[in-house]
Amino acid sequence: MQSQTTKLSFREKVGYAVGDTASNLFFQTFMLFLMYFYTDVFGLPAAAVGTMFLVTRIWDAVNDPIMGMIADRTNSRWGKFRPYLLWGAIPFGIMGVLTFTTPNLSVSGKLIYAYVTYTCMMMAYTAVNVPYSALMGVITPDSMERTQISSFRFVAAFVGGVIVQASTMSMVRYFGRGNEAVGWRSAMTVLSVLAVLLFVVTFASTKERVHPPKGQKSNFRQDLKDLFTNVPWVLIAGATVFQLIYIVTRNSSIMYYFKYYVQDQQLVVFGKAIHLPFDTFASSFMLTGTGATIVGAILASWFTKKLDKRNTYAGFLALSALLCTLYYFIRPNQVVLIYLVNILLSFLLGPVSVLQWAMYTDTADYGEWKKGRRATGLVMSASLFALKLGLTIGGAISGWILGYYGFVANQPQTAQTLHGIKMLMSFYPAIAGFIGAGLMMFYPLTNRMMKQIEQELMERRLRAGEPAEV
């Protein structure tokens, strides 16, 4: 009989991973540029945008778990989760373009348009990314192998981030030729086509191997009860919310931080003066940070073996948050320090992002081990909701804080507003990072415990007469 822990091929790992490149072509754009786009390009008030981000999540509270349950109950010749990568790719791409389209409407009309398109965009994101995330939980039953897959996935995700950071503003300038609205729509068209193609690659190159226990009956109430009594899942979901608040509030503030606080810089390199525009400065800042995050993601498995998943996640998130506070004190002309601190804190976030999803798949195994039932789609959809909740709260906080400190787009900012922008880049996100790290100190699924769970699940499946490669 074939071993239960059959290693995946390099081709399949890469094929799965590029699906997160596709997702991050949009997710990174939302984190880094969407608030800026809505305020400085589309012309919406910052506080109204913050409220919109929060209100649109009400539907997601229902939509995400529904998608998870639909996927869990899907039975096709392609499996439960893979078909949605094929069916959902084109709607995903279309909504990405519409979200960054700017019709000539009144402020109220623009706000309604933003509500509708952003809500539909997040529904399309859910329809693809819930099954995509769940797919990682059924590719292999091996926990450490899933950690490796997660490393591949997040390297690919950060490649998506590199593409966004390195090319977006350049494409906006190239296609827009002075008209940012046209530039953003065209740039998102390019990114959308690439995302659709990559999702098709993931669909074609992966296989589902882990299935629910034989004879398991669909029971919505029982699935929900199992989820919310799954203590490891509750802890990682709570940590995810605060991790994303940390990342999103900081990332949402980057364009404002550079445009209004750091501004254009004149650098002297080898005796020669170089003009560094704020948008180029911001792009290179994000790009070098992403490069450091990729290195951290690659080393995630090594850190995990040395320190355990829980300790790596909690410790690295706390250290990253501590470094983040330094941005309140850094002066605009301290260019080297601006880059150096970002590289260090971004490196620390690499393993955190990798471990987040690997730990979710571990909680699915834990749920099956503890309750005798498996609902991978629901576990991952609820986890995606936690991620999107953090994205939403982070975006809302960013808009509200900018409004509270009197931000007015495309105008010189007051001392009070600049203070608010610096706080948004430093202390406010750091608080969320510390809370997320604190929650994970109580996470019980150590590497040793996961080995025990895997062994017992394998023995159960063999006794039930399931195939060796599940």
Secondary structure, DSSP 8 states (H G I E B T S, - for coil): ---TT----HHHHHHHHHHHHHHHHHHHHIIIIIHHIIIIIS---HHHHHHHHHHTHHHHHHHHHHHHHHHHT---TT-SSHHHHHHSHHHHHHHHHHHT------HHHHHHHHHHHHHHHHHHHHHHHHHHHHHHHHH-S-HHHHHHHHHHHHHHHHHHHHHHHHHHHHHHHHHHTT-HHHHHHHHHHHHHHHHHHHHHHHHHH--------TT----HHHHHHHHHT-HHHHHHHHHHHHHHHHHHHHHHHHHHIIIIII-SEEEEETTEEEEE-HHHHHHHHHHHHHHHHHHHHHTHHHHHHHH-HHHHHHHHHHHHHHHHGGGGT--TT-HHHHHHHHHHHHHHHHHHHHHHHHHHHHHHHHHHHHHS---HHHHHHHHHHHHHHHHHHHHHHHHHHHHHTT--TTS---HHHHHHHHHHHTHHHHHHHHHHHHHHTT----HHHHHHHHHHHHHHHHHTT--S--
